[in-house]
Amino acid sequence: MENKLRAMKTSRNIGSGTFNEEKSDRRLNLLRRKDTEASTRLLAQKYGIPYADLGVLPVEIDAIKIVLEAEARSAEAAVFQVIGTRLKIAVRNPEKSETKALLERLARVPYACDVFLASGFGLDHAWEFYKKVPDTHGTSAGTIALSPAHLIAIQKEISSLPDIAKAVTERAFKKTSDTLEVILAGALAVDASDVHLEPQEHTVRLRMRLDGTLHDIAELPPKLFALLLSRIKLVSELKLNIHDRAQDGRFTIGLAHAPVEVRTSTLPGPYGENVVLRILNPKTIEITLHDLGMSPWVAAAMEKELKRPNGLILTTGPTGSGKTTTLYTFLRAIHDPSIKIITIEDPIEYHLTGIEQTQVDTEKGYDFANGLRAIVRQDPDAILVGEIRDLETAETAMHAALTGHLVFSTLHTNDAAGTIPRLIDLGVRPSIIAPAINVAMGQRLVRKLCPACRTPVNDGQSFTLADDEAVKNVKKEVADFPKETPVPPEAAWTIFRPSPKGCPACSGIGYKGRTGLYEIILVNDRVEQLILASAPESDIRKEAALQGQMTMRQDGVLKVIQGVTDMAELERIVGV
């Protein structure tokens, strides 16, 4: 019995000792943490940035998931609060290269970041919240992170549309995230501008738009599409429980070299929601006037117009004719630190460095007309108005052009000559139009023949002996060219057809890339008189011919004899 009591006493002493040690360790850790937080507070004062105690401040799940855990730990950072596009982000060392890279990436999305200094203890506490984030395989609201290594690995598999179909089919019953990444990586690999997911009665059709035309890629099972739809809505910040109304959102593909914006549109249909992902790759606007496809004399005329300090430059054409790309190229051409450029767009498609861009928000009263009036008060040198839709916007743009601003905008008309009648139809007085407009431009986009597989029409024989219908049509068209047009002699023509089977370089299509067709009308004294007289479109078109300007069709024919495109494609775009 005595031995038993002695053993129980020893046990209590051991237990008491263990308890005291744990209590002492907790007290010691608490003291260490207090010292660390005090040191961090002093460092925050040194850096001149606010201090954040993440052990006390609430950490939002929606905020923490904006940055992937691996990237957050590498950068020693944590996003702990989000309000719209404004983030509160805590960092351990704002000078660390990984931290700087993370902040720069978030700014490009774009997020406005309020930076705080936090201790290692605080960041460890914040990172614990990643355990509460649903597993979405590298996805957060507004961002899909495609690591360079992963993207390169996928793109090694993909060089054509059939490759995308094969890769998507192989992953159809694996992780949803893998399927979506393959679709996006495939679209980037073949330079697709849009991805379409269209539910049918028993399947879902996946299509991609290349160079303006849609191509079937694969058919997906409805169960997979349901998972894809949820994930797309998650990253696009759309409401998951709404299926009977159209929704619009956007997200960013976080590539290492440059983020790619994706605009999401959902539309209810009889078999489910149709989804369109519009890919806004910034490399598509990193071009010059020559890259747009402008003939040398058109490019020279526009370069001269861009040097003028004021006036209105209008581009016209249907949706998808490249108007926005042309205007962005103009802005890049005139951009200089000594001038201020402001835009009002609906929506902002590409973010341009050094240019102030604003977006229409009709619910808050910021439409094109009101926004343009506000912009003029900011003392800009050049202004971009996304589109002239009504009388108020048109007149405000004209007055801005007349008061010392260079103004760029777009208008929906069929050609350059239709610009003036369209403005008059909106209600703008000819007396304002005539002195305000510098140049009216019409444009279209045609597909270029694949240089790797295009087939010559004449096979090296003289065109005078060729009995080819395309050649005959070209000769008829060239006969009506303005006399000033430098048309190469027939012996130098290089007319091609697309290869019937295509090649790997063009995904078997026969065409690769697009180029612009342009026509311009310079508003000189004679054109001003026609505008003041409200002359018909036909008279303005005749005056353009007297200026030596080519029509869009004639510009296209010139590109046919240069081997850039073919007559079938030209007629598909501008008509017979």
Disulfide bonds with the S-S distance in Angstrom:
none
